[in-house]
Amino acid sequence: MTAPVAVVITDGQPTDDWEQGFDTLSALPLFLRPWVVGFALGEDGYTDPLAHVVAPQLGVHKAIEENLAEMVTNVLRQLLG
């Protein structure tokens, strides 16, 4: 069974209470918790909040709009085999 995958794409500081949503996901049984893949959009995309929620072995990826779809596709292919 494969765990769900959540893709988070952001260009800056969170403007909501993301910690509460993340705590809800983290409280799920291990087999239901998603692997979180994070993309900071733009060369100045802020990565610190993403670093707290992504799977450590996946890291945070920086992307620009022109290559975002390709980057997401490549990372998901690597993750899902």
HELIX and SHEET records of a PDB file:
HELIX    1   1 TRP A   18  SER A   26  1                                   9    
HELIX    2   2 LEU A   30  LEU A   32  5                                   3    
HELIX    3   3 ASP A   48  VAL A   53  1                                   6    
HELIX    4   4 GLU A   65  ASN A   67  5                                   3    
HELIX    5   5 LEU A   68  LEU A   80  1                                  13    
SHEET    1   A 3 VAL A   5  THR A  10  0                                        
SHEET    2   A 3 TRP A  35  LEU A  41  1                                        
SHEET    3   A 3 VAL A  60  ALA A  63  1                                        
END                                                                             
